[in-house]
Amino acid sequence: MRGERLTREDGIRLFQCHDLAWLGALADHVRREKCGDIVYYNVNCHVNLTNICTSHCKFCAFGRDADEKGAYEMTKAQAIAVVEDAMRDPNLAGLHVVSGLHPTWSFEDYLGIVEALHERFPKLYMKGFTGVEITHFAEISGLPVEEVLRQLRDRGGLQAIAGGGAEILSDRVRGELCPNKATADEWLTVARTAHKLG
Ligand code: SF4
């Protein structure tokens, strides 16, 4: 209410509060102070290059095995067609590209599609890939995470990474829910490296 930055203790108290309506009223107050009665949102197009994924996270309704009904993978041309269709909305501002951890695709396969999208739609803001995917790209390419991110930025036009894949950053819980994907430390390493690279 005073417009001050929250302390850690404030954050803990808010987290412990069960009065969602009161928390919502506080959040709405801050929003009104900043933006008045205008609400902003972003029109983006999700491009999910493939849902074939080796990770088998317990909570996932997206991932499939390669031979499972509904499994798919996109070519460059198909990914471009998805965005061309979305371009009918004149407010389209950017792309959000996330996918499964494909058992046989190389890093180059993912990068090549993103590069083709960026070449075809250079004005669209490009956000893509979670810390889980970027950890996976580093593993399959043998490149350090920083180099993977540099290539995605410099060749693929990536301006931001997606926040998914964090779920709960506790390896005990991740071991129960999603033991086959990036650990908490690996996810955080990607986030820190991406921040360092701007
Ligand atoms: S890594 Fe992602 S796509 Fe794959 S099973 Fe887990 S949540 Fe689903």
Residues whose N, C-alpha, C, O or C-beta is under 5 A from the ligand:
A	BS01	SF4	C53 S55 H56 C57 C60 F62 G63 S99 G100 L101 K181
